[in-house]
Structures are given as C-alpha cells and as structure tokens.
Amino acid sequence: MATKAVRLPDREQIIRQMWRLATAGAGDAVKLACSPPEDWGETKKLELDALTEFKRGSNGVVELKFVDRGRLLERLLDTVDHSGEVQVERFLQAMEGES
C-alpha cells in the first residue's frame, strides 16, 4: 500500500493560522462548557481551535485554557518583521481581504 505524502503548509499559511488563533473568540468554548455532556455530539460545528484544554470537575467546576494570544502575536510580529516589506504588505492586504 502506497502512503500519500503529507504536504506541509507554506509560510503564509502558517502566518494566517497564527493570526486566526490569535484573534479567535471564546464564545463556542463557553457554549461547550455550559452544555451538558449529552449535547457534546455537535462539537464539530463549534470553532474550538484556540481551546487547548477543557476540564469539568465532578463538582461542576469548568476550566478552559486557550492558546497564549500574547505569545502568538509576539511571534507573528517577529515573523512579519523579518520577512521584508513586500511580504508584510502582502500579509496585511490578505488580512484586510478576509475581514
């Protein structure tokens, strides 16, 4: 059986993903936390990419952890700063186009 080669994302795709994670909302994670476990079958419809940890204790306490937005933004800024003026401009135009 032949294995299919996995194509790695290019630099611009990684930057876009970093931006998306850094600006992701927490609303769907809160919906999940407030829903009873029997309703969790619909999680595929929720945007939970920025959620890194979800805990519900036996006493009902819920703990949600998210990606470190500050660190992501620092890395994104560092990446953009070292990519040259043309790439910075392309990145900003692409982000404006998605808004």
C-alpha positions in Angstrom: 0.0 0.0 0.0 1.4 3.4 -1.0 1.4 6.1 1.6 0.4 9.6 0.5 3.0 12.3 1.1 1.8 14.9 3.6 2.2 18.4 2.2 3.4 20.9 4.8 1.8 24.3 4.9 3.8 27.2 3.4 5.0 30.2 5.4 2.0 32.3 4.5 -0.5 29.6 5.5 1.3 29.3 8.9 1.1 33.1 9.4 -2.6 33.1 8.6 -3.2 30.3 11.0 -1.3 32.1 13.8 -3.4 35.2 13.1 -6.6 33.2 13.2 -5.7 31.6 16.5 -4.6 34.9 18.0 -7.9 36.6 17.1 -10.2 33.6 17.8 -13.2 34.2 20.0 -14.1 32.2 23.1 -17.9 32.0 22.5 -18.1 28.5 21.2 -15.8 27.2 24.1 -18.2 28.8 26.6 -21.2 27.2 24.8 -19.4 23.9 25.2 -18.7 24.5 28.8 -22.3 25.4 29.5 -23.8 22.4 27.6 -24.5 19.1 29.3 -22.2 16.3 28.1 -25.0 14.6 26.3 -25.1 17.6 23.9 -21.4 17.4 23.1 -22.0 15.4 19.9 -22.4 18.7 18.0 -18.8 19.9 18.7 -17.8 19.6 15.1 -19.9 22.7 14.4 -18.1 24.7 17.1 -14.9 26.8 16.5 -12.6 25.4 19.2 -9.2 25.7 17.6 -7.9 28.2 20.2 -9.1 25.9 23.1 -6.1 23.9 24.4 -7.7 22.4 27.5 -11.2 21.6 28.8 -11.8 20.2 32.2 -15.1 19.7 34.0 -14.7 18.6 37.6 -17.1 16.2 39.5 -18.3 19.3 41.4 -19.3 21.1 38.2 -16.4 23.5 38.0 -15.3 24.1 34.4 -11.8 25.1 33.4 -11.0 26.4 29.9 -7.5 27.1 28.7 -6.7 28.8 25.4 -3.7 29.5 23.3 -1.4 32.2 24.6 -2.6 35.1 22.4 0.2 37.5 23.6 2.9 35.0 22.7 1.3 34.2 19.3 1.1 37.9 18.5 4.7 38.4 19.5 5.9 35.5 17.3 3.7 36.8 14.5 5.1 40.3 14.8 8.7 38.8 14.9 7.9 36.7 11.8 6.4 39.6 9.9 9.3 42.0 10.9 11.9 39.6 9.5 10.1 38.8 6.2 10.7 42.0 4.3 8.5 44.9 3.3 6.9 43.1 0.3 5.8 40.1 2.4 4.5 42.4 5.2 2.4 44.3 2.7 1.0 41.1 1.1 0.2 39.7 4.6 -1.7 42.9 5.7 -3.6 43.0 2.4 -4.6 39.4 2.8 -5.8 40.0 6.3 -7.8 43.0 5.2 -9.4 41.0 2.4 -10.6 38.4 4.9 -12.3 40.9 7.1 
